[in-house]
Amino acid sequence: MENKEFFAALTDLVREKGISEEAFIETLQNALASAYKKQYDGGADVTVNLDAEKGTIEFKATRYVVEEVVDKDKEVSLEDAQALNPNYQVGDTIERIFIPKDFGRIAAQTARQVILQKLHEAERDNTLSAFSDKEGELMEGVIRKIDERNVYVELGEKKIEGVMPPQDRVASERYNIGDRIKVFVKRVKNSGKTSQIVVSRSAPGLVKKLFEEQVPEIAQGLVEIKEIAREAGHRTKMAIVSNDSHVDAVGACVGNRGARVNAVVEELGGEKIDIIVWNEDPLAFIYKALSPATVISVTAKGERSAIAIVPDEKLSLAIGRDGQNARLAARLTGWKIDVKSASSPEAQELLAQMESEETEEE
């Protein structure tokens, strides 16, 4: 069937929308065959061939020569086949090229469906392409929609939608349509027919990226963030180390009169941030990780387990409200930490043992 106008329109469309012509034609061929079967001949073995260069469309029905017909849509008896051509034998195929009735309407409806499908796929692919290198980055966006489950944030110049699920929100924060917020791009995922940009306000990565934004020494690699433990909306513990002996890591992160850390705290709605110097000695690291509490001693007890002894009056500070400070210290160091007051029997025994060992050494 000659239909050069049809192909000219398709060529313009795929060029305008950036869709692969080859993939589009393959999908359209399958869709036209499916549409024909659905409307005219549900059981027929029909294929469609579109030749863009020649500007032709061919519908082809295939029937198989058999001794006894079981499926009249797909089979023809040997007797009937030989009536057409005496040379036909059982197992041969008979192909018929045809143009269905009302083809124009079928083609128009089917092409429209395929176009919408391909545009959706192209949009998905463009989304993934635009954001494939944004995973793990900080982005600014505008809240465009809120439903019972998710907050939807419009991101970047292309205004691509990011989804913030419940677990990535901060309970103490309030989100309103039109608000401009900074979010951490948690992941870019392709789940078959749809793609999704998952963004977060609760991820530890948000804190890391905010400090990278505020502290040039981190961006330059002079100061390194080694670990972050966070309970969003309440407290973050961040372990840092200086890679340059001339750079004070804590001072760089705090900034002049606290300007840098305060900017991060403000962005996080007042969340407390403990900045801790990382130490490769795990016991020394635990000692610092329990900040702001004073620690008397830290002793290893089993594999990746330690007892930290603190002054009696500092016990509640070391443990924190609902155990938060000790819990975050454990996450930061990767060790199980048992916090004991200095007057507790276990602490007294450990302190006596340590004193005895020091006396023997002398």
C-alpha positions in Angstrom: 0.0 0.0 0.0 1.4 3.4 -1.0 1.2 5.9 1.8 4.0 8.4 1.6 2.1 11.1 3.4 1.7 8.7 6.3 5.5 8.0 6.5 6.3 11.6 6.0 4.2 12.5 9.0 5.9 9.7 11.1 9.4 10.9 10.0 8.6 14.5 11.1 7.2 13.2 14.4 10.2 11.0 15.4 12.6 13.8 14.4 10.7 16.4 16.5 10.3 14.2 19.5 13.7 12.5 19.4 12.3 9.0 19.1 14.2 6.2 17.4 12.5 5.7 14.0 13.5 2.0 13.9 12.1 1.3 17.3 9.0 3.3 16.5 8.3 1.4 13.3 8.8 -2.0 15.0 6.4 -1.1 17.7 3.9 0.3 15.2 4.1 -2.9 13.1 3.3 -5.0 16.1 0.5 -2.6 17.2 -1.2 -2.6 13.8 -1.1 -6.4 13.6 -2.6 -6.6 17.1 -5.3 -4.0 16.2 -6.3 -5.9 13.1 -6.6 -9.2 15.0 -8.6 -7.6 17.7 -11.1 -5.9 15.3 -11.4 -8.3 12.4 -9.8 -11.7 12.9 -8.8 -12.7 16.4 -7.1 -16.0 15.5 -5.4 -15.1 12.3 -1.6 -15.2 12.0 -1.1 -11.7 10.7 2.1 -9.7 10.4 2.6 -6.1 9.2 5.6 -4.8 7.4 6.3 -1.0 7.1 8.9 0.1 4.6 9.8 3.7 5.3 12.1 4.0 2.3 9.4 2.7 -0.2 6.6 4.3 1.7 4.6 1.0 1.8 2.6 -0.9 4.3 1.8 -4.6 3.9 -0.5 -6.8 5.9 0.4 -10.4 5.5 -1.8 -13.4 6.6 -0.1 -16.8 6.9 -2.0 -20.1 6.8 -0.6 -23.6 7.1 -1.4 -26.5 4.9 -2.7 -29.5 7.0 -4.4 -32.8 6.4 -7.3 -31.9 8.8 -8.2 -28.4 9.7 -8.5 -27.7 13.4 -8.1 -23.9 13.4 -9.7 -22.4 10.2 -8.1 -19.0 10.9 -4.6 -20.4 10.7 -4.9 -23.6 8.7 -6.1 -24.7 5.2 -6.8 -28.2 4.1 -4.5 -29.9 1.5 -7.5 -30.2 -0.8 -8.3 -26.5 -0.7 -4.6 -25.5 -1.0 -4.1 -27.7 -4.1 -7.2 -26.1 -5.6 -5.2 -22.9 -5.5 -1.9 -24.5 -6.6 -1.4 -28.3 -7.2 2.1 -28.1 -5.9 1.1 -27.3 -2.3 2.0 -30.1 0.2 1.2 -30.6 3.9 3.5 -28.4 6.0 3.6 -25.6 3.3 2.5 -22.1 4.1 0.2 -19.9 2.1 0.8 -16.1 2.4 -1.7 -13.5 1.4 -0.9 -9.8 1.1 -3.9 -7.6 1.7 -5.2 -4.2 2.8 -7.9 -4.4 5.5 -11.1 -2.6 5.2 -11.2 0.8 7.0 -7.4 0.7 7.2 -7.1 4.5 7.6 -9.0 4.5 10.8 -7.1 1.5 12.3 -3.8 3.1 11.3 -4.7 6.5 12.8 -6.0 5.1 16.1 -3.0 2.6 16.5 -0.4 5.2 15.5 -1.8 7.6 18.1 -1.5 4.9 20.8 2.0 4.0 19.8 3.1 7.7 19.6 1.9 8.3 23.2 3.7 5.1 24.3 6.9 6.1 22.6 6.7 9.7 23.9 6.3 8.3 27.4 9.3 6.0 26.9 11.3 8.9 25.5 10.4 11.1 28.5 11.5 8.3 30.8 14.8 7.8 29.0 15.5 11.5 29.0 14.8 11.6 32.7 17.2 8.9 33.4 19.8 10.4 31.1 19.5 13.8 32.7 19.7 12.5 36.2 22.0 9.5 35.9 24.9 11.6 37.1 22.9 13.4 39.8 22.5 10.4 42.1 24.1 11.3 45.4 24.0 15.0 44.7 22.3 18.0 46.3 19.6 19.7 44.3 17.2 22.6 44.8 13.6 22.2 43.8 10.1 23.5 44.3 7.3 21.4 45.9 4.6 21.1 43.3 2.3 18.4 44.7 1.6 16.6 48.0 -0.7 13.6 48.3 -1.5 11.2 51.1 1.8 9.4 50.8 4.5 11.5 48.9 5.8 14.9 48.4 6.6 15.8 44.7 9.5 18.1 44.0 10.2 19.8 40.6 13.9 19.6 40.0 16.3 21.4 37.7 15.8 23.5 34.6 14.0 20.6 32.9 11.5 20.6 35.8 11.7 16.9 36.3 9.7 15.4 39.1 11.4 14.0 42.2 9.5 11.9 44.7 10.0 12.2 48.4 8.4 9.2 50.2 7.4 9.2 53.9 10.7 7.6 55.1 12.7 10.4 53.4 10.8 13.2 55.1 11.7 14.8 58.4 8.9 14.6 61.0 9.6 18.1 62.4 9.5 19.7 58.9 6.4 21.1 57.3 6.1 20.9 53.5 3.9 23.2 51.5 3.2 23.6 47.8 5.4 26.3 46.4 8.2 25.9 49.0 11.7 25.9 47.6 13.8 23.2 49.3 17.2 21.5 49.0 17.0 17.8 48.6 19.5 14.9 48.3 19.0 12.8 45.2 18.9 9.4 46.9 18.6 7.2 43.8 17.5 7.2 40.1 15.7 4.0 39.4 14.2 2.5 36.3 11.3 0.1 37.1 10.3 -1.1 33.7 7.7 1.3 32.2 8.4 4.1 34.6 11.4 5.9 36.0 11.6 7.6 39.3 13.9 10.1 41.0 13.8 9.5 44.7 14.8 12.5 46.8 15.4 12.8 50.5 15.5 15.3 53.4 16.4 12.7 56.0 19.4 11.0 54.4 22.8 11.5 56.0 24.0 12.4 52.5 22.1 15.6 52.7 24.2 16.8 55.6 27.4 15.7 53.8 26.4 17.7 50.7 25.4 20.8 52.7 28.8 20.8 54.3 30.5 20.4 51.0 28.6 23.4 49.8 29.6 25.5 52.8 33.2 24.4 53.4 35.6 24.9 50.5 38.2 22.8 52.2 35.9 19.8 51.9 35.3 20.4 48.2 39.1 20.8 47.7 39.8 17.5 49.5 41.8 19.2 52.3 39.2 18.1 54.8 37.4 14.7 54.5 34.1 13.6 55.9 34.7 10.0 57.1 31.4 9.0 58.6 28.0 10.5 59.3 25.3 9.2 61.7 22.0 11.0 61.7 18.6 11.0 63.3 16.9 13.5 61.0 15.4 16.5 62.7 17.2 15.8 66.0 20.9 15.2 65.9 23.8 14.4 63.5 27.3 13.2 64.4 29.9 13.8 61.7 33.4 12.5 61.8 36.0 14.5 59.9 39.8 14.3 59.3 42.3 16.8 57.9 44.4 15.7 55.0 46.6 18.7 55.4 48.6 19.4 58.6 48.1 23.1 58.1 44.3 22.9 58.0 42.2 22.6 61.2 39.3 20.3 60.1 36.9 21.3 62.9 37.7 25.0 62.5 37.1 24.7 58.7 33.7 23.1 59.3 32.6 25.5 62.0 33.8 28.6 60.2 34.3 32.1 61.4 32.1 32.6 64.5 30.3 29.4 63.5 29.0 30.8 60.2 29.5 27.6 58.2 28.0 25.1 60.7 25.2 27.5 61.5 24.2 27.8 57.8 23.9 24.0 57.7 21.9 23.9 61.0 19.6 26.6 59.7 18.9 24.6 56.5 18.2 21.5 58.7 15.7 23.5 60.9 17.8 23.6 64.0 19.1 20.0 64.0 22.1 19.6 66.4 25.4 18.7 64.8 28.4 17.2 66.6 31.6 17.6 64.6 34.1 15.0 65.7 37.7 14.4 64.7 38.0 10.9 63.2 40.6 8.6 64.7 41.9 5.3 63.3 42.1 4.0 66.8 38.5 2.8 67.5 38.7 3.3 71.3 40.0 6.9 70.8 37.3 7.4 68.2 34.6 6.2 70.6 36.0 8.6 73.3 35.3 11.5 70.9 32.1 10.1 69.5 30.2 10.4 72.8 30.7 14.2 72.7 29.4 16.4 74.2 29.7 14.2 77.2 33.0 13.9 79.1 34.5 10.3 79.0 36.8 8.9 81.7 37.9 5.8 79.8 36.9 3.4 77.0 37.8 -0.3 77.2 37.3 -3.0 74.5 35.0 -5.8 75.5 34.8 -8.6 72.9 34.7 -8.1 69.2 33.7 -4.5 68.2 32.2 -3.9 71.6 33.4 -1.5 74.3 32.5 -0.1 77.7 32.7 3.7 78.1 32.9 5.1 81.6 31.6 8.6 82.3 31.3 10.8 85.4 28.0 10.2 87.2 26.7 13.7 86.5 27.5 13.2 82.7 25.7 9.8 82.3 22.4 11.2 81.1 24.3 13.5 78.6 26.4 10.6 77.3 23.4 8.4 76.8 21.2 11.2 75.5 17.4 11.5 75.4 15.9 8.1 74.7 19.5 6.8 74.2 20.1 9.0 71.2 23.6 10.2 71.8 25.0 6.7 72.6 23.0 5.2 69.7 24.5 7.7 67.2 28.0 7.2 68.6 27.6 3.5 68.0 26.5 4.1 64.4 29.3 6.5 63.8 32.0 4.2 65.1 30.5 0.8 64.1 31.0 -0.4 67.6 28.5 -1.5 70.3 29.0 0.9 73.2 27.9 0.2 76.7 27.9 3.5 78.7 28.5 3.1 82.5 28.6 5.7 85.3 31.8 5.9 87.2 30.1 4.8 90.4 28.6 1.6 88.9 30.0 -1.7 90.2 31.2 -2.7 86.7 32.9 0.7 86.2 34.5 0.5 89.6 35.9 -2.9 88.8 37.3 -1.8 85.5 38.9 1.3 87.0 40.5 -0.7 89.8 41.9 -3.1 87.2 43.3 -0.3 85.1 44.9 1.3 88.2 46.4 -2.1 89.2 47.8 -2.5 85.7 49.3 1.0 85.7 50.9 0.3 89.2 52.5 -3.0 87.9 53.9 -1.1 84.9 55.6 1.4 87.2 
